[in-house]
């Protein structure tokens, strides 16, 4: 068991998180190119984007079989000492992943584009319903499969999702993602990775 902010994460959950973390790292270039608008040559190299649903994209990869829906924020606000500041961040993406070989089904994750403060959490707000995500490096996840299911349900009903975190340098960030197309994208990703 791994202890995070008073909550325990089972070894099984930890292994699933490692599978998703590996997937995110391996596929980041493809995702960024497709989500942020790659050049034609880059888009042709990225042949694992299989669908686009309004503000969300669906990707599929083999070996092992993996499917995920992903989106980039519509708005990002960075503050320090209560003032808006310009900061350099790498890719900011919100995912829901399916990896059948690792028994990952609808795992919610977020990459904030910077290392999060050690021991901090990210708050996900969907229409006033708040969820806590634990952090590890530049990634954040929910603590359980049950939390993932609750988050996905809330996102299917919502219009936008806001993730708030704190960087290792103390910068507070707030990234807002549109949920238009989310339901179609997440259901498409799930269907592609069934069986």
Backbone torsions as a table, in degrees:
resi	resn	phi	psi	omega
1	UNK	NA	139.5	175.3
2	UNK	-109.9	131.2	-178.4
3	UNK	-95.4	124.3	177.6
4	UNK	-130.7	117.9	174.1
5	UNK	45.8	47.2	176.4
6	UNK	81.4	-1.5	-179.8
7	UNK	-116.4	144.4	179.0
8	UNK	-97.9	142.9	176.0
9	UNK	-118.0	123.6	-177.3
10	UNK	-68.1	159.5	177.0
11	UNK	-60.0	-36.6	178.7
12	UNK	-62.7	-46.2	178.2
13	UNK	-63.3	-40.4	179.9
14	UNK	-61.2	-41.2	178.0
15	UNK	-63.9	-39.3	178.1
16	UNK	-65.2	-39.3	178.5
17	UNK	-63.4	-40.5	177.8
18	UNK	-62.4	-37.7	177.7
19	UNK	-63.4	-42.9	179.4
20	UNK	-68.4	-41.4	179.3
21	UNK	-58.6	-43.9	178.6
22	UNK	-62.6	-42.9	178.9
23	UNK	-60.7	-45.6	-179.6
24	UNK	-60.6	-47.7	-179.7
25	UNK	-61.4	-44.7	-176.7
26	UNK	-68.1	-32.2	-172.4
27	UNK	-106.8	5.9	-175.9
28	UNK	-57.9	-43.1	-178.0
29	UNK	-62.0	-43.0	178.9
30	UNK	-63.7	-45.6	-177.6
31	UNK	-62.9	-49.1	-178.1
32	UNK	-59.8	-45.3	179.6
33	UNK	-59.1	-44.3	-177.7
34	UNK	-74.9	-43.5	-176.4
35	UNK	-72.8	-39.9	-176.4
36	UNK	-94.6	4.9	176.1
37	UNK	84.5	79.8	-179.8
38	UNK	-77.5	165.8	172.5
39	UNK	-68.1	166.1	-178.7
40	UNK	-59.5	-41.9	-179.4
41	UNK	-63.8	-43.4	178.5
42	UNK	-65.0	-40.6	-179.2
43	UNK	-63.0	-36.7	179.0
44	UNK	-68.4	-33.4	176.4
45	UNK	-68.8	-31.1	-177.7
46	UNK	-90.6	81.6	-175.6
47	UNK	-94.1	10.1	-179.9
48	UNK	-97.6	1.0	170.5
49	UNK	-79.1	118.3	-172.5
50	UNK	-108.7	-14.1	-180.0
51	UNK	-163.3	156.1	173.1
52	UNK	-131.3	130.4	179.3
53	UNK	-126.7	94.6	-178.4
54	UNK	53.7	-106.0	-175.5
55	UNK	-95.4	4.3	-178.7
56	UNK	-122.5	144.4	176.7
57	UNK	-114.8	157.2	177.5
58	UNK	-121.0	134.1	178.5
59	UNK	-122.3	151.5	177.6
60	UNK	-140.6	137.4	178.2
61	UNK	-138.6	158.3	179.2
62	UNK	-112.5	165.0	170.3
63	UNK	61.0	65.9	-0.1
64	UNK	-84.3	161.6	178.2
65	UNK	-59.4	129.1	-179.5
66	UNK	-146.1	141.4	175.7
67	UNK	-138.6	142.2	178.3
68	UNK	-154.1	150.6	171.8
69	UNK	-106.0	146.6	-173.4
70	UNK	-151.9	150.7	176.5
71	UNK	-147.1	156.9	173.8
72	UNK	-103.2	155.5	-178.5
73	UNK	-68.8	149.9	173.5
74	UNK	-85.8	-24.7	179.8
75	UNK	-149.6	139.7	175.1
76	UNK	-133.0	130.2	178.4
77	UNK	-125.3	128.7	-179.4
78	UNK	-116.9	129.3	179.9
79	UNK	-132.7	150.0	173.9
80	UNK	-140.9	130.6	-177.8
81	UNK	54.0	36.4	176.9
82	UNK	79.7	0.3	-179.1
83	UNK	-112.7	142.0	175.8
84	UNK	-67.1	132.2	-179.3
85	UNK	-130.8	153.8	174.3
86	UNK	-90.4	126.6	177.3
87	UNK	-133.7	155.4	177.4
88	UNK	-93.1	123.1	177.6
89	UNK	-127.7	147.4	174.1
90	UNK	-81.3	-157.8	-172.7
91	UNK	-62.7	136.3	179.6
92	UNK	-115.6	112.8	-175.0
93	UNK	-141.2	148.4	179.9
94	UNK	-119.9	125.3	-172.7
95	UNK	-121.9	154.2	160.9
96	UNK	-131.6	120.1	-169.9
97	UNK	-115.9	150.8	175.2
98	UNK	-132.4	121.5	178.0
99	UNK	-135.5	91.1	-174.2
100	UNK	-54.2	-39.8	-177.4
101	UNK	-65.9	-20.8	178.1
102	UNK	-107.1	7.8	-178.7
103	UNK	58.1	34.8	177.1
104	UNK	-93.2	120.1	-177.5
105	UNK	-132.9	101.6	176.7
106	UNK	73.1	38.3	-179.7
107	UNK	-80.0	125.1	-178.8
108	UNK	-87.0	131.2	175.6
109	UNK	-146.5	161.1	-175.7
110	UNK	-144.2	132.3	171.5
111	UNK	-111.9	120.2	-171.5
112	UNK	-87.9	-6.0	178.3
113	UNK	83.4	12.1	177.2
114	UNK	-163.9	160.6	174.2
115	UNK	-72.0	129.4	176.4
116	UNK	-73.8	154.9	176.0
117	UNK	-59.3	135.3	179.0
118	UNK	-53.7	133.2	177.5
119	UNK	76.1	1.1	-178.6
120	UNK	-83.2	168.5	173.8
121	UNK	-124.2	164.0	174.6
122	UNK	-110.5	136.3	176.5
123	UNK	-98.5	127.2	175.6
124	UNK	-106.1	123.2	179.5
125	UNK	-117.2	117.8	177.0
126	UNK	-120.4	103.6	178.5
127	UNK	57.1	35.2	179.0
128	UNK	91.6	-11.1	175.0
129	UNK	-91.4	124.6	-174.5
130	UNK	-109.3	143.8	178.4
131	UNK	-131.0	149.6	178.3
132	UNK	-105.9	131.0	176.3
133	UNK	-114.6	135.3	176.6
134	UNK	-85.5	160.0	-174.6
135	UNK	-118.7	155.3	174.2
136	UNK	-154.5	107.4	-176.3
137	UNK	65.4	-123.7	179.7
138	UNK	-94.1	3.2	-174.6
139	UNK	-109.8	155.0	175.0
140	UNK	-139.9	142.6	179.7
141	UNK	-141.1	163.0	170.7
142	UNK	-78.7	167.0	-174.1
143	UNK	-84.7	-16.8	-174.5
144	UNK	-151.7	163.9	174.9
145	UNK	-61.6	-38.0	179.0
146	UNK	-62.4	-40.7	177.2
147	UNK	-64.5	-41.4	177.0
148	UNK	-55.9	-47.4	-178.7
149	UNK	-61.3	-41.8	178.7
150	UNK	-64.6	-41.1	-179.7
151	UNK	-65.5	-47.3	-179.9
152	UNK	-60.3	-42.0	177.9
153	UNK	-60.9	-45.6	179.3
154	UNK	-63.1	-40.9	-179.0
155	UNK	-66.5	-34.5	177.4
156	UNK	-64.5	-27.9	-178.5
157	UNK	-93.5	-13.8	-172.5
158	UNK	-93.8	172.8	177.4
159	UNK	-104.6	-30.9	176.4
160	UNK	-153.3	163.8	179.2
161	UNK	-132.8	133.9	179.7
162	UNK	-118.2	128.3	178.2
163	UNK	-111.4	126.0	-178.6
164	UNK	-118.9	128.8	-179.6
165	UNK	-143.6	177.6	179.0
166	UNK	-130.0	129.4	-179.6
167	UNK	-76.8	167.7	177.4
168	UNK	-63.5	-17.8	177.9
169	UNK	-94.1	-1.3	177.9
170	UNK	93.5	4.4	177.7
171	UNK	-76.2	130.8	175.8
172	UNK	-90.1	133.8	-178.9
173	UNK	-123.6	148.1	176.7
174	UNK	-138.7	113.1	-177.8
175	UNK	-114.7	125.2	-178.1
176	UNK	-110.0	125.6	-178.6
177	UNK	-111.1	133.9	172.1
178	UNK	-70.5	143.4	175.5
179	UNK	-105.2	10.3	175.6
180	UNK	-66.8	121.8	-178.0
181	UNK	91.5	-5.5	-177.6
182	UNK	-60.8	-49.9	-176.8
183	UNK	-57.9	-48.0	179.6
184	UNK	-61.7	-41.5	-177.6
185	UNK	-68.3	-45.7	-177.1
186	UNK	-68.5	-37.2	177.5
187	UNK	-69.4	-34.4	176.7
188	UNK	-65.3	-46.8	179.3
189	UNK	-61.3	-44.2	-179.7
190	UNK	-61.3	-45.1	-178.9
191	UNK	-62.4	-41.5	-178.9
192	UNK	-64.8	-24.2	-177.5
193	UNK	-107.9	14.1	175.6
194	UNK	-76.0	149.0	172.3
195	UNK	72.8	NA	NA
